[in-house]
Amino acid sequence: MSGVIGQAVSRIDGPAKVTGSAHYSGEIALPGLAYAEIVGARVASGRITSIDTAQAEDAEGVAGILTHLNMPKVNNVPLLPSLIGGPAPGETFFPMQDDVVHYAGQPVAIVVADGLEQAQHAATLVQISYAETPSITTIDQGRADAYEPEKIFGGLMPAQTRRGNVEDGFAAADLLIDAPFRFAANHHNPIEALTTTAVWDGDQLTLYDSCQGIKAVQLTVAALLGLSPSKIRVLTRYVGGAFGAKAMVWPHVTLTALAAQYVRRPVRLALPRGQMFTSCGHREEQEQHIELGATSDGKLTAIRHHKISITSPFDDWAEPAFGVASQLYACPGFEGVHRLVRGNTMTPTFTRGPGEAVGVFTLECAMDELASELGIDPIELRLRNITDVDPNTGHPWSSYGLRECFERGARRFGWAGRNPQPRSERHGNWLIGTGMATAGYPIAFFMHTQRARAHLYADGTAIVQTATQEFGTGTSTVMTQVAADGLGIGLRDVRFEFGDTDLPNAGSPVGSNGAMMVSAAVHNAATAVRDQLITLAVSDSQSPLHGADPAGVVVAGGRMTLAGDANTGETYSSLMQRHIMSDAEAIGSWDPPPLDTPHGLLTFGAQFARVAVDADLGIIRVRHMVGAFAPGRVLNPKTARSQLMGGMLWGMSQALLEGTHMDTRHGRWANASLGDYLVPVNADAPDVDVELIEVEDHVTGPLGVKGVGEIGQVGAAAAIANAVYHATGYRVRELPIAVEHLLAHLPSGPASAAAGAQPDLT
Amino acid sequence: MDGEIAALPAERGPSAQAVTLTINGEPRPLRIEPRVSLLDALREHLGLTGSKKGCDQGTCGACTVWVDGRRALACLTLAVTCEGHEVTTIEGLSAGGELHPMQAAFIDKDAFQCGYCTPGQIMSAVALLDEGHAADDGQIREWMSGNICRCAAYPNIRAAIRAVRDAAGGE
């Protein structure tokens, strides 16, 4: 009511973060703190034949060492119900329960010492012998034994998506596109490594954990250790990036708790960067094969979209490739099938834009090929196929905005008048190309009841609480805005308190749902307190509002007035003081609509990119990116734009930089460092323009928020890949796109010289 | 130190040694093993956790501090080698509770999200202006490329640096 929702408020955690006073999970001072170091398996498959800790135990400062020989047994915990509100282990396997090695880097010992350097050194002194067996760590190695799982994504989703009859659709097509794609594995690499500090006080455990969901950590550790959740408190305010790596709760968290119990001291474990590649999942290596059928006027008749990827020995995990890809266009026939290869890696996990960032890449590159084949502008082709209803269910979208995204994105980018001919623009030695793609991201209502508490003091200030954490999304800022708006008080009069499992329940912000679900609970708590006081005022004969219709009372600046008559009213403070109330409080809760709600649930957007490709060397530079998105109501355009921009640059990175490669001789990642696994640096990042298109949504909670966390990435890589084609005339069907893919296809390269078909613009 | 080979200091260690570092203008005595990095000395021994550990390998820049006014990666610097040198960390950047203009500009331009790389980015950004490496966006991009921001706030980081540069009257 105070109008503070939608304002470009600067982050309230800004001063703490720019001065270095914001404390992250590895920065809590504790008396008697000891340091842990994990020893990871050197081989990818086999058994431990001997493990000798004598030398390590004798090293200076060592407090204790756990291996499978003395590690307590933990409970088996399934991946489901997972993040819908239960325990959420990242993999069903828990290490150090026996002598079997399933993947390289699997924890086989944990060393605890007085000092960090002492722990690091002692970890190198643990002598382990293995009986190594052959490993499978790539799709190619396991392709012959690929299988079709029943469910994927931790059991959350079916492995197949079908509608209509694809064979009929292909038979009706005038044109077919058939395109196979390969994708390297990706690792999230938040700059703050996963870090856990565990402190026991009798049978009470306190964890400071770098995570995306403190409640999920509490429930997972409780389930594994057979403890009541009431014995476990998780305290996490600030998290140094997550991107999916910290959504599930990985074994090191519980290992740290067990190590602290073993040495009877607080223990901190901060994963070294190298272990970040074998400790918190990854986006799996995958291949996707798409076939499109279309009529000569560009109407899709059939899509067949198959994926094969590699998972762990224990879990059927694949990112779902065909959620959004099956929903963007009104194509009568769709068939999506996931197949899996079992390999010696840990269980893959959510990585920003899980599934959709890759599945939509495949679809949108194929759509660009179709546009080229038909001679139809890529936007026009999409406009001929988009749909006002979810084609899988026939339900209308809860809100849409895709046409406006195309229109405003194209205008901002300067798409009109584009010459569709590849290699048609050259500046000096740079081949210039432009490309676009559609973006979409699901709205997933799989969370349980969300709760928040609003507590208003008689001086008109408030504390609003919920058990979430701030990992850079801006949640602490926007929830302060939502609380101030709901209470009708100033932003400075609200303190948003979070980061403690003792606070009311909030789910893990995953799948871009954080702003939607947490704001719903905060809004309901704040407005419940407001309504209590309005009710009191209108029934109080001493109040100027006595007898008024409560629905006709508005609150701003802590003052309740009649709508349209600002002179008639009083402040919360005067009312509360008259009634000798020190405070007022309410719990607000919100339940998502049922999963079968009769609405199509996606957030939509459109992506545009301009690239320059060196005509001799194939070096690719992204010059400019524009993204237009319709994320429902925008709570704070400043933080929303930043998150969308970050997602778009993740898409740039997906297209051109990121790939973890397996050394199959050893079954180990070959580039497990930030020196070898490329992520964007400042020089890689172009200027990015974000267009926000507000659409009203009456399904996604009381404020109509959809989400901005991941859609920025979806489609961005495809826009870049399509721009690379437009610049060079060559389609690279592998990510990340590298110089070596292009070298033979540049103006002076052998392919061009032999074909002689491309215009020589030199 | 340049160009002149001083007499080698006496060998110390490997056990913990008395060392006095000068951090943000204050002498800070502590007992550390010679193998302790400046970053771990700050974070684990002195409670100065503003300097962040991202990789411990010199690749991410989250630990950027100044040694004698120049940018240094605290994770690749042994603490004992900093005796007799002035170490400045993010905690020493703002004086008297007032934000440094670069800190204020980072908030104003939304030049961070999770905030974990931010102290290192800011220490680099301030140094960049002193070095004369912020004349245009091309320079800023290159000379800020030792600091990874995984949230990818890069365009906003450039905007913050431009704002401080321009407010100071340009280079």
Interface residues (C-beta under 8 A of the other chain):
Chain A: S10 R11 D13 G14 P15 A16 K17 V18 T19 G20 S21 A22 H23 Y24 G26 E27 A29 G115 L116 E117 N189 P190 I191 E192 A193 Y238 V239 G240 G241 A242 F243 A270 P272 R273 F471 G472 T473 G474 K638 T639 R641 S642 Q643 M645 G646 L649 W650 S653 S673 L674 G675 V679 P680 V681 N682 A683 D684 A685 P686 D687 V688
Chain B: E33 R35 V36 D40 R43 E44 G47 L48 T49 G50 S51 K52 K53 G54 C55 D56 Q57 T59 C60 A62 T89 I90 E91 L93 S94 L99 Q103 A104 F106 I107 D108 D110 F112 Q113 C114 G115 Y116 C117 T118 P119 I122 I140 R141 E142 M144 S145 G146 N147 I148 C149 R150 C151 A152 A153 Y154 P155 N156 I157 R158
